[in-house]
Amino acid sequence: MTTPPEAGAGVREWLGDLLEPVFADEPPLGDAIAAVFRRAERQRRRRARIVLAAGAAVVVLTTAIGYALATVLPPTGGTGLGARPTRIPATRPDPAQAVLASALRASGLRIVPHEPARGDGWRQYLVRTASGRPYGLVDVSVYAAPAALCFPVLAEPDACARPEHASKDVEYARYAFDRDVNWQVNEVIARRVPDGRALAVQATGERGTGTAGLGRPPLTARLAARVASDPRLLAAFDAAERCNGPERACPVLQVPVPVPD
Amino acid sequence: MRSEDDEALHAFVVSRYPRLRRSAFLMCGDWPIADEVTQDTLARLVRDRRRGHAPDPDGYAWAELMHALTHRPGRREHVFVAAPGSAGGDPETVLVLDALHRLAPRCRAVLVLRHWDGRTVAETADVLGLSDERAAAYEVAGLGALDRLRGGAEPAIT
């Protein structure tokens, strides 16, 4: 039996050399490449059907609620006490929630608005497992960011981190807090260069579980970065929305976004 | 007739499929499952790229593949059995594969990405959604456990 080297580049050759003969038995690819594209087409059609079905369901539900309210509620006059027009809640889907739901779908997690669910420049969501167990919170907030945003460095308050780039237009920095298993947080600050807006996505694991696994944030740092860089998430906010002022009811971030008030 | 983007996607799938499938095989020890997961991963990549998402196709593909293989429902530990007389039947190789499949999925994923795919610690951490420190710790633990398992000195870790 060969002895493994201690560490470093030698280990790679050692393990690689040992594994290489395994692939002598590798079956041929066959029509695997064509199968990939057939499967992609099936997935696209299935998704389109789901979207259509969901749209139809919303229409039916809205109609049913409208009909029920119109027939069950007594008519209100203009002179009675408390006579107000009945307002049917809007059923417009929340685009930010849709982006987050899409990112969480692979892990089987569900996301719903968490009251108070939204305000000027921020949204808050609760994440649950498929069985309904709470799995933490996701906060999304937007900011007007100056041209040279200083991405914070946790260890050095006066330093600026060198951001990563999701594309030529989007730069971001990510922060992970997992020392305390009862309060684990993944946060990403992303800035869209062309329009000078920044967005923070903070995923907080369920607090006080006592275990690292159960208290893990619903978004990994990688997934949070992917979500924060997704142009649809920023587009989910109106252009005038921002969390720059200290008086606003915006999320309290583990790493505040250093923008002017 | 395919568009230019589709041509590029097709070329990407053709070039990455074999490598992804081999990584998947090292993760699961089963060629049909490796094929299934690889095809599903690349199909989702194709679908998402056509919708204008997944700006980093390599990162996307490996991250999705590893996520699928480290979170498989009803996962069972797999003991590799090579075909009789095949090169894969070399006792040393069988021993290493068997030990690899006894490691915890994340440890195994780190070793496959680092020592088979040749990624750096930072790239490995990014693919698996871990901090660099944690990926490095998994690597040290995985190599140590792998060596012990090959020697049969300790029971398998799960």
Interface residues (C-beta under 8 A of the other chain):
Chain A: M1 T2 P4 A7 V11 R12 L15 G16 L18 L19 P21 V22 F23 A24 D25 E26 P27 L29 A32 I33 A35 V36 F37 R39 A40 R42 Q43 R44 R47 A106 S107 A166 S167 A176 D178 T220 A221 R222 L223 S229 D230
Chain B: H10 V13 V14 Y17 P18 R21 R22 F25 L26 W31 D35 T38 Q39 D40 L42 A43 R44 V46 R47 R50 H53 P55 D56 A63 E64 H67 H71 F80 A82 A83 S86 A87 G88 D90 E92 T93 L95 V96 L97 L111 R114 H115 W116 G118 D126 V127 L128 G129 L130 S131 L143 L146 D147 R150 G151
